[in-house]
Amino acid sequence: MKLSKFTIRNYKGIKELTLNIENISIIIGPNNCCKSTVLQALKQFGSADKKLDLKYYNNHDASKPISFHATFIDVSDEEATLHGLRASMHEETKCFIVRAVYNYGEDVKRISKTSGEPTHDLEEEGWEGKMGGGNNASHFVNIFPEVIYIPAVKNASDEIKNTSDNIKTLTALYREVIHSLDEYTEAETKTRVLQDKINQHDDEKIKYFESEIQSFLTDITSTKINFKVNVQPLAEFVSTSVNPLFNYNGIETELDFQGNGVQRTFIVSILKGYRKYKSKYSIEAKEQALSRRQLIIAIEEPELYLHPQIARIFKDTLYSLADDNYFQVIATSHSPNFIDLSKPNRTLAKASLNEEKKVCIHQVDSDIYGLPDDEKSRFQALLKFNPHVNEAFFADQVILVEGDTEVVALRLIGEKLVQEGNLDLDTFNRTTVVNCSGKPTMYVVMNVLNNFGVKYTVIHDLDITEINAKGDRRTPAALKSVLTINYKLEYLANIRNNKRFVFQHTFEAEMPHDYEKGSSKSFSAYEYINPKSIDQMPIGLIDIVKSVFGITLDTSLDHSNKTLLTRYVKASWTELSQAIAEWQEPKAEEFVRRHWSG
């Protein structure tokens, strides 16, 4: 049984929000946009709490109930039989759709949907599955996945005390090992003999204590009381001896001496190891089924407290849990390095506040957002060679460029604009420049950012030249390919009101005659731009950079394809005239991957 959809209404800072859940789901977004609240809501949904305090209601307004809805898919026959779910499942989809509604001052009402549209609504029609346990459907608490919530700011040492669920889990594992030993059975027999002798004691102080209690009880009731000492040294031995020691340079230290990063990682390690152990070694069928109760690790900022290299390892560990049918991971993150869109069954959701200051989510399907295989491959390759692409999901302003040369130029010129007082430092710092490694990958990245609602500016070469790199005249077919890719880039930028600017040939062609090309284009750009002031650089280049950073020009740049092409058409360039005449506008559905509404 796997959670696939989760809806929250009127809980804390969330008015209404629906999230699609995959094997691993990463929630990103700025501070104070309720990312952690999603994890807390999931934990609350699976709790046994019957009522919620007023502080949990959105804006402290209890006129509307708090409600949680969840859809579970892949419910096995074994799970349906064991938990008695068959009569509570949705008849048409065979999913388990359940809700919990908290009207203020009343006990929670849990119920499942058995018919009608498989939506997360608050109507009465179709919600007829009782699930057992009375109106509260308390049996649901035993069915709902076990949610292990690991917050970001809470001291992780609370979760590693001997009384915590995590250490109890570790203790239970070793208790089973010890109980299987013949020596343990022998010791247990001797312990019972010891207990009998203790209970036959003749200690004067204890006898006095017992008699005083009995005399008080006799005044109220005729009941007699006997005290029996239960000696359990073996249980104490097992629980106190399971003490993980960390060896570093030959020195062993206990867990509470480790940093928070190690402690948080250790918690996840316990959960993973114990679940797989129980699944493999449980003998009874019922015990196996119970051990396979879905586990959801809800962790805030997994990268917190970890060295970058260790954070990458921890990321790989968490992502590997997605390949295990017993785990789902839902994490919040502020780290671009924690996003991995190159694998299936992952989803990335970006939380933000809309103009009304309400939390909203931008999310599309996990399969690299519906991209066809060839585009998906390009995007995956880009991420492997340039993981900084993920920074686009976190930045306030994103600039997409074709290569490293443009990255160097924009950053250097941006710094100079700040120094000369033409550009706000905060705007510059909140801008991320992304190298898309060419146009074919650039329009794939634009599709992804469009679906996430990320605002961006794209800069690319127009690449309309008479002579190709080999020194030959370009054919009409080659020019038509350039017209097509330029059209796609313009269309994708305009469809979500993003800005687009163009180097009319290439970046190098924008440079003056004294620009020296070297073996490294990006280093050549650095050597040229670094010693110069703004007024010493080409006005065309500076106008593009200023426009990209939002600096108003006396005359706005018009870089539409239609306008730019008129500058190139001439009687002697017959190949371009033929290409324009023969070129056909591609259909939007062939290259636009649209998964947003509006």
Secondary structure, 3 states (H helix, E strand, C coil): CEEEEEEEEEECCEEEEEEECCCEEEEECCCCCCHHHHHHHHHHHCCCCCCCCHHHEHHHCCCCCEEEEEEEECCCHHHHHHCCCHHHCCCCCCCEEEEEEECCCCCCEEEEECCCCCCCCCCCCCCCECCCCCCCCCHHHHHCCEEEEECCCCCHHHHHCCCCHHHHHHHHHHHHHHHCCHHHHHHHHHHHHHHHHHHCCCCHHHHHHHHHHHHHHHHHCCCCCCCCCCCCHHHHHHHHHCCCEEEECCEEEEHHHCCHHHHHHHHHHHHHHHHHHHHHHCCCHHHHHHHCCCEEEEEECCCCCCCHHHHHHHHHHHHHHCCCCCEEEEEECCCHHHCCCCCCCEEEEEEEECCCCCEEEEECCCCHHHCCHHHHHHHHHHHHHCHHHHHHHCCCEEEEECCHHHHHHHHHHHHHHHHCCCCCHHHHHCEEEEECCCHHHHHHHHHHHHHHCCCEEEEEECCCCCECCCCCECCHHHHHHHHHHHHHHHHHHHHCCCEEEEECCCCHHHCCCCCCCCCCHHHHHHHHHCCCCHHHCCHHHHHHHHHHCCCCCCCCCCCCHHHHHCCCCCCCCHHHHHHHHHCCCCCHHHCCCCCCCC
